[in-house]
Amino acid sequence: MSAIDFQELVDRQYAPLFRFALSLAKSEADAADLTQQTFFLWASKGNQLRDPSKAKSWLFTTLYREFLNRRRHEVRFPKVELDDVHEDEMAILPNMNAFDSPTVLQALGEVEEPFRAPLTLFYLEQFSYHEIADMLEVPIGTVMSRLSRGKALLRQRLLSKEEALGNKVVAFQSDKREESHG
């Protein structure tokens, strides 16, 4: 593969790969590392791919496998943070809309990984059931059941967020009414 072809592939696939990595890793730094590692592997092994039209599937499958390998490694060798961050140092931004994209992505991040990966690949990356089954190395029936269960879990997370945020919004509005009448 020429340098120009490689650059075109990176330009086309970086953003979707990064989004998928972010949905899995839940950290921008880890997502960037996974994406970079995937392209590194493509640069060293991509020429072995017989059908160039399968490059996108190869990249997503490789990224998913890298994620699983890292997760296994982290379970065996957990990270120990030496610098503890105090809660009062963290900035928490108010959420204005219960169903804005950050809220949905956060809820998606709370869904267990076996359900999160198919949801992300199907709804955000627009892969078919068959492509997802190949990437995750599971039967198509498993993909369909994980999508169904994952949608139910995501809906449950979003409804609980809506209730929690809805209560805050109502309280905020009632406070404003008291101020304007007083």
C-alpha positions as CSV (number, residue, x, y, z in Angstrom):
1,M,0.0,0.0,0.0
2,S,1.4,3.4,-1.0
3,A,1.7,6.2,1.5
4,I,-1.0,8.2,-0.3
5,D,-3.4,5.2,-0.1
6,F,-2.6,4.8,3.6
7,Q,-3.2,8.5,4.2
8,E,-6.5,8.3,2.4
9,L,-7.6,5.3,4.5
10,V,-6.6,7.1,7.7
11,D,-8.5,10.3,6.6
12,R,-11.6,8.3,5.8
13,Q,-11.6,5.9,8.8
14,Y,-10.0,7.8,11.7
15,A,-13.2,9.6,13.0
16,P,-15.5,6.5,12.9
17,L,-12.7,4.3,14.5
18,F,-12.1,6.9,17.2
19,R,-15.9,7.2,18.0
20,F,-16.0,3.4,18.3
21,A,-12.9,3.3,20.5
22,L,-14.4,6.1,22.7
23,S,-17.6,4.2,23.1
24,L,-15.6,1.2,24.3
25,A,-12.8,2.8,26.3
26,K,-14.8,5.7,27.8
27,S,-11.7,7.8,27.8
28,E,-10.4,10.1,25.0
29,A,-6.8,9.3,25.7
30,D,-7.4,5.5,25.6
31,A,-9.6,5.9,22.5
32,A,-6.8,7.8,20.8
33,D,-4.3,5.1,21.8
34,L,-6.5,2.3,20.5
35,T,-7.1,4.1,17.2
36,Q,-3.4,4.8,16.8
37,Q,-2.5,1.2,17.6
38,T,-5.1,0.0,15.0
39,F,-3.5,2.1,12.3
40,F,-0.1,0.9,13.3
41,L,-1.2,-2.7,13.0
42,W,-2.7,-1.8,9.6
43,A,0.6,-0.3,8.5
44,S,2.4,-3.4,9.5
45,K,-0.1,-6.1,8.5
46,G,-2.7,-4.5,6.3
47,N,-1.0,-5.7,3.1
48,Q,-1.9,-9.3,4.1
49,L,-5.6,-8.5,3.5
50,R,-6.7,-10.2,0.3
51,D,-9.8,-8.1,-0.3
52,P,-9.1,-4.4,0.0
53,S,-12.9,-3.7,0.2
54,K,-12.8,-5.3,3.7
55,A,-10.3,-2.8,5.1
56,K,-13.0,-1.0,7.2
57,S,-14.2,-4.2,8.8
58,W,-10.6,-5.3,9.4
59,L,-9.9,-2.0,11.2
60,F,-12.9,-2.2,13.4
61,T,-12.3,-5.8,14.2
62,T,-8.7,-5.1,15.1
63,L,-9.6,-2.2,17.3
64,Y,-12.1,-4.3,19.1
65,R,-9.6,-7.0,19.7
66,E,-7.0,-4.5,20.9
67,F,-9.6,-3.1,23.4
68,L,-10.3,-6.6,24.7
69,N,-6.6,-7.4,25.0
70,R,-6.0,-4.2,27.0
71,R,-9.0,-4.8,29.2
72,R,-7.7,-8.3,30.0
73,H,-4.3,-6.8,30.8
74,E,-5.9,-4.2,33.1
75,V,-7.8,-6.8,35.0
76,R,-4.6,-8.8,35.5
77,F,-2.5,-5.7,36.2
78,P,-4.7,-2.9,37.6
79,K,-3.4,0.7,37.4
80,V,-2.6,2.4,40.6
81,E,-2.9,6.2,40.6
82,L,-0.4,8.0,42.7
83,D,-2.0,11.4,42.5
84,D,-5.5,11.4,43.9
85,V,-7.8,14.1,42.6
86,H,-10.1,15.6,45.2
87,E,-13.8,15.8,44.3
88,D,-13.9,19.6,44.9
89,E,-11.3,20.1,42.2
90,M,-13.5,18.5,39.5
91,A,-15.8,20.8,37.5
92,I,-19.3,19.5,36.9
93,L,-21.2,21.2,34.2
94,P,-25.0,21.5,34.4
95,N,-27.0,19.4,32.0
96,M,-29.5,21.5,30.1
97,N,-31.1,18.8,28.0
98,A,-31.7,15.3,29.2
99,F,-31.3,13.8,25.8
100,D,-28.5,15.8,24.3
101,S,-25.7,13.7,22.6
102,P,-23.3,13.8,25.6
103,T,-26.1,12.3,27.8
104,V,-26.9,9.6,25.3
105,L,-23.2,8.8,24.9
106,Q,-22.8,8.7,28.7
107,A,-25.8,6.4,29.0
108,L,-24.3,4.2,26.2
109,G,-21.0,4.1,28.1
110,E,-22.9,2.7,31.2
111,V,-24.3,-0.2,29.2
112,E,-22.2,-3.3,29.7
113,E,-19.6,-3.9,27.0
114,P,-21.1,-7.0,25.4
115,F,-24.2,-4.9,24.5
116,R,-22.4,-1.6,24.0
117,A,-20.2,-2.8,21.1
118,P,-23.1,-4.0,18.9
119,L,-25.1,-0.9,19.7
120,T,-22.2,1.3,18.7
121,L,-21.4,-0.6,15.6
122,F,-25.0,-0.9,14.4
123,Y,-26.4,2.6,15.2
124,L,-23.3,4.8,15.2
125,E,-21.1,3.1,12.6
126,Q,-24.0,1.6,10.4
127,F,-22.5,-1.9,10.1
128,S,-24.8,-4.8,9.1
129,Y,-25.7,-7.6,11.5
130,H,-23.4,-9.9,9.4
131,E,-20.4,-7.5,9.6
132,I,-20.9,-7.1,13.3
133,A,-21.1,-10.8,13.8
134,D,-17.8,-11.2,11.9
135,M,-16.1,-8.4,13.9
136,L,-17.2,-9.6,17.3
137,E,-16.8,-13.3,16.3
138,V,-20.3,-14.2,17.4
139,P,-23.3,-15.7,15.6
140,I,-25.8,-13.3,13.9
141,G,-28.5,-14.4,16.4
142,T,-26.3,-13.3,19.3
143,V,-25.8,-9.9,17.6
144,M,-29.5,-9.5,17.2
145,S,-30.3,-10.5,20.8
146,R,-27.5,-8.2,22.2
147,L,-28.9,-5.3,20.1
148,S,-32.3,-5.9,21.5
149,R,-31.1,-6.3,25.1
150,G,-28.7,-3.4,24.7
151,K,-31.5,-1.1,23.4
152,A,-33.6,-2.0,26.5
153,L,-30.6,-1.3,28.8
154,L,-29.9,2.0,27.1
155,R,-33.6,3.0,27.3
156,Q,-33.6,2.1,31.0
157,R,-30.5,4.3,31.6
158,L,-31.9,7.2,29.6
159,L,-35.3,7.0,31.5
160,S,-33.5,7.0,34.8
161,K,-31.4,10.0,33.7
162,E,-34.6,11.8,32.5
163,E,-36.2,11.3,35.9
164,A,-33.2,12.5,37.8
165,L,-32.7,15.5,35.5
166,G,-36.4,16.2,35.3
167,N,-36.6,16.5,39.0
168,K,-33.8,19.0,39.0
169,V,-35.3,21.0,36.3
170,V,-38.7,21.2,38.0
171,A,-37.1,22.3,41.3
172,F,-35.1,24.9,39.4
173,Q,-38.2,26.3,37.7
174,S,-40.1,26.5,41.0
175,D,-37.2,28.4,42.6
176,K,-37.4,31.0,39.8
177,R,-41.1,31.4,40.3
178,E,-40.6,32.1,44.0
179,E,-37.9,34.7,43.2
180,S,-40.0,36.5,40.6
181,H,-43.1,36.7,42.9
182,G,-41.1,37.7,46.0
